[in-house]
Amino acid sequence: MALDRADIARMFSRISPQVRDAAVAALARAPRKPVTGQRKCHAPAQLLGCPLAVRREDNNAVATGASGT
């Protein structure tokens, strides 16, 4: 878990605030936000997709099969 946190922190440290803000603005304007995750990204994608689906009916998590496949 600590290594995952370090990887995520390192990834976000490489993104400038301007690029991050532009990405957030683009996502906020997008009418739909399909979320997909494969292999070890399946669980994080589900964690992101479920709240989006609850908040807005037009958002959904794209099924990718069983996690770990």
Buried (B, 14 or more C-beta within 10 A) or exposed (E): EEEEEEEEEEEEEEEEEEEEEEEEEEEEEEEEBEBEBEEEEBEEBBEBBBEBBEEEEEBBBEEBEEBEE
